[in-house]
Amino acid sequence: MSRGAFITGTDTGIGKTTASCALLQALRARGLRAVGMKPVASGSERTAHGWRNEDALTLLAASEPQPDYERVNPYALPEPTAPEIAAAQAGVTIKRTELSTAFHVLRAQADFVLVEGVGGWCSPLAVDIEHADVARDFALPVLLVVGLRLGCINHARLSARAILADGSRLLGWIGNAVDPDFSRKPETIAILDRLLPAPRLGLLSHGTDATLHSIELAEAARVIADA
């Protein structure tokens, strides 16, 4: 049986996709087959092949092997808003059974599946589906991506508490330097190291260098591989 992790974050736009792709590349560098999954994505473009989401396409490009898009992203919702709202606007009902079916197909094709959530941990995926439900259905531990900026200590601690309260295993956290002008990053990281109930597994520098990011998350890939 293949393994993996559920990637969540302290908020929207804090680098879950960047971290997920870096982890995929780091796992592949270890000689492992690793694929990404974005079960639900809001904010998609219509193409000749159907609705496509940029984050899901990025995960697909970083995967090896490269599965069918519909398995990587079963629900590509047009409107760039909360999934529950986007699904209602599109007249779509998100079903846990369909998410699980897509995940199990991916799991049969790869050694590791990294599943990226939407927004933060407490953002619902549908009227009756929480991130905790999906992580539980897939039997995956959780990695928390923390956007390093003013206010992130509160967001990180609340997210970690919610993950544990929901009965999920928090494997560790990854810091992402989303704000290049944040002058208190070292002190903030030290506080997070002290207060978060799981180890720091890596730090992503600001920028878009995919090769550098994969090197920065080599330790996180090792922990996932050994989990």
C-alpha positions as CSV (number, residue, x, y, z in Angstrom):
1,M,0.0,0.0,0.0
2,S,1.4,3.4,-0.9
3,R,1.7,6.2,1.6
4,G,1.4,10.0,1.5
5,A,0.4,13.1,3.4
6,F,-2.4,15.6,3.5
7,I,-1.1,19.2,2.9
8,T,-3.0,22.0,4.6
9,G,-2.2,25.5,5.4
10,T,-2.8,28.4,7.8
11,D,-4.7,30.3,5.1
12,T,-5.3,30.8,1.4
13,G,-2.3,31.8,-0.7
14,I,0.5,30.7,1.7
15,G,2.2,28.2,-0.6
16,K,0.5,24.8,-0.2
17,T,1.0,24.1,-3.9
18,T,4.6,25.3,-3.8
19,A,5.3,23.1,-0.8
20,S,3.5,20.1,-2.4
21,C,5.4,20.3,-5.6
22,A,8.7,20.7,-3.8
23,L,7.9,17.6,-1.8
24,L,6.9,15.7,-4.9
25,Q,10.2,16.5,-6.5
26,A,12.1,15.6,-3.3
27,L,10.3,12.3,-3.1
28,R,11.1,11.6,-6.8
29,A,14.7,12.4,-6.1
30,R,14.7,9.5,-3.7
31,G,13.7,7.2,-6.5
32,L,10.0,7.1,-5.5
33,R,6.9,7.4,-7.6
34,A,5.0,10.4,-6.2
35,V,1.8,12.0,-7.4
36,G,-0.2,15.0,-6.3
37,M,-3.9,15.4,-5.8
38,K,-6.2,18.4,-5.4
39,P,-9.6,16.8,-4.6
40,V,-11.5,20.0,-4.9
41,A,-10.3,23.2,-6.6
42,S,-12.2,26.5,-7.0
43,G,-11.1,29.0,-9.6
44,S,-10.8,27.1,-12.9
45,E,-10.5,27.9,-16.6
46,R,-12.6,26.3,-19.3
47,T,-10.3,24.5,-21.8
48,A,-10.9,22.2,-24.8
49,H,-10.5,19.3,-22.3
50,G,-12.9,20.7,-19.7
51,W,-12.4,22.9,-16.6
52,R,-8.8,23.0,-15.4
53,N,-7.4,24.5,-12.2
54,E,-3.9,26.0,-12.2
55,D,-2.8,24.5,-8.9
56,A,-4.0,21.1,-10.0
57,L,-2.1,21.4,-13.3
58,T,1.0,22.4,-11.4
59,L,0.7,19.3,-9.1
60,L,0.2,17.1,-12.2
61,A,3.3,18.5,-13.9
62,A,5.4,17.7,-10.8
63,S,4.1,14.1,-10.5
64,E,5.6,11.0,-11.8
65,P,3.8,9.1,-13.2
66,Q,1.3,11.6,-14.5
67,P,-2.2,10.3,-14.0
68,D,-5.4,11.5,-15.8
69,Y,-6.3,15.1,-14.7
70,E,-9.7,13.9,-13.5
71,R,-8.1,11.7,-10.9
72,V,-5.8,14.5,-9.7
73,N,-8.6,17.0,-9.5
74,P,-12.1,15.3,-9.4
75,Y,-13.9,18.6,-8.8
76,A,-12.6,21.7,-10.8
77,L,-15.0,24.5,-9.9
78,P,-15.2,27.6,-12.1
79,E,-15.7,30.4,-9.5
80,P,-12.6,31.5,-7.5
81,T,-14.3,31.5,-4.1
82,A,-14.9,29.1,-1.2
83,P,-15.6,25.6,-2.5
84,E,-19.0,25.3,-0.9
85,I,-20.1,28.6,-2.7
86,A,-18.4,27.6,-6.0
87,A,-20.0,24.2,-6.0
88,A,-23.5,25.7,-5.4
89,Q,-22.9,28.2,-8.2
90,A,-21.9,25.4,-10.6
91,G,-24.8,23.2,-9.5
92,V,-22.3,20.5,-8.4
93,T,-22.6,18.1,-5.5
94,I,-19.2,17.1,-4.1
95,K,-19.3,13.4,-3.0
96,R,-16.8,11.8,-0.6
97,T,-17.1,8.5,-2.5
98,E,-15.9,10.1,-5.7
99,L,-13.0,11.7,-3.9
100,S,-12.0,8.3,-2.4
101,T,-12.3,6.5,-5.7
102,A,-9.9,9.0,-7.3
103,F,-7.5,8.7,-4.4
104,H,-7.4,5.0,-4.5
105,V,-6.7,5.0,-8.3
106,L,-3.7,7.3,-7.6
107,R,-2.5,5.2,-4.7
108,A,-2.5,2.2,-6.9
109,Q,-0.2,4.0,-9.4
110,A,2.4,5.5,-7.1
111,D,4.4,5.0,-3.9
112,F,3.2,8.3,-2.4
113,V,0.2,10.5,-2.9
114,L,0.3,14.1,-1.6
115,V,-3.2,15.5,-1.2
116,E,-3.5,19.3,-1.2
117,G,-6.5,20.9,0.6
118,V,-8.2,24.2,-0.2
119,G,-7.5,27.3,1.9
120,G,-7.0,26.5,5.6
121,W,-7.9,23.4,7.6
122,C,-11.2,24.7,8.9
123,S,-12.5,25.8,5.4
124,P,-15.2,23.3,4.5
125,L,-14.9,21.5,1.2
126,A,-18.7,21.1,0.9
127,V,-21.8,21.5,3.0
128,D,-21.1,18.2,4.8
129,I,-17.4,17.6,4.0
130,E,-14.5,18.9,6.1
131,H,-10.7,18.5,5.5
132,A,-10.6,16.2,8.4
133,D,-13.1,13.9,6.7
134,V,-10.9,13.6,3.6
135,A,-7.7,13.1,5.6
136,R,-9.5,10.4,7.6
137,D,-11.0,8.7,4.5
138,F,-7.6,8.6,2.9
139,A,-5.8,7.6,6.2
140,L,-3.2,10.3,5.8
141,P,-1.2,12.3,8.3
142,V,-1.2,16.0,8.0
143,L,1.5,18.5,7.1
144,L,0.8,22.2,7.9
145,V,2.3,24.9,5.7
146,V,2.7,28.1,7.7
147,G,2.9,31.4,5.7
148,L,5.7,33.3,7.6
149,R,4.2,36.8,8.1
150,L,2.8,39.0,10.7
151,G,-0.1,37.1,12.5
152,C,1.1,33.6,11.5
153,I,1.8,32.5,15.1
154,N,-1.8,32.7,16.0
155,H,-2.9,31.1,12.7
156,A,-0.4,28.3,13.1
157,R,-1.3,27.5,16.7
158,L,-5.1,27.5,16.0
159,S,-4.6,25.3,12.9
160,A,-2.5,22.8,14.8
161,R,-5.0,22.6,17.6
162,A,-7.8,22.1,15.1
163,I,-6.0,19.3,13.3
164,L,-5.3,17.4,16.5
165,A,-8.8,18.1,17.9
166,D,-10.2,16.6,14.7
167,G,-8.3,13.4,15.4
168,S,-5.7,13.7,12.7
169,R,-2.0,13.1,13.1
170,L,0.1,16.2,12.6
171,L,3.3,15.0,11.1
172,G,5.1,18.4,11.1
173,W,5.1,21.9,9.7
174,I,6.8,23.7,6.9
175,G,7.5,27.5,7.0
176,N,7.1,29.4,3.8
177,A,8.6,32.9,3.4
178,V,5.6,34.5,1.7
179,D,6.5,38.0,2.8
180,P,10.1,39.0,1.8
181,D,9.8,42.1,3.9
182,F,8.9,40.3,7.2
183,S,11.8,41.4,9.4
184,R,11.1,39.1,12.4
185,K,11.2,35.8,10.6
186,P,14.0,34.2,12.7
187,E,12.3,35.2,16.0
188,T,8.9,34.0,14.7
189,I,10.3,30.6,13.6
190,A,11.8,30.2,17.1
191,I,8.4,30.8,18.7
192,L,6.7,28.4,16.3
193,D,9.5,25.8,17.0
194,R,8.7,26.1,20.7
195,L,4.9,26.2,20.6
196,L,3.8,24.0,17.8
197,P,3.1,20.4,18.8
198,A,5.0,18.9,15.9
199,P,8.5,19.4,14.4
200,R,9.5,21.8,11.7
201,L,10.4,19.8,8.6
202,G,11.6,22.6,6.4
203,L,11.7,26.2,5.4
204,L,10.9,27.5,1.9
205,S,12.7,30.7,0.8
206,H,10.8,33.4,-1.0
207,G,10.7,32.9,-4.8
208,T,9.9,30.4,-7.4
209,D,13.0,28.3,-7.7
210,A,11.6,24.8,-7.9
211,T,14.9,23.0,-7.7
212,L,16.0,25.0,-4.6
213,H,12.6,24.4,-3.0
214,S,12.9,20.6,-3.4
215,I,16.3,20.7,-1.8
216,E,14.9,22.8,1.1
217,L,12.3,20.1,1.7
218,A,14.6,17.1,1.4
219,E,14.2,16.4,5.1
220,A,10.4,16.7,4.9
221,A,10.5,14.1,2.1
222,R,12.6,11.8,4.2
223,V,10.1,12.0,7.1
224,I,7.2,11.4,4.8
225,A,9.0,8.4,3.3
226,D,9.7,6.9,6.7
227,A,6.3,7.7,8.2
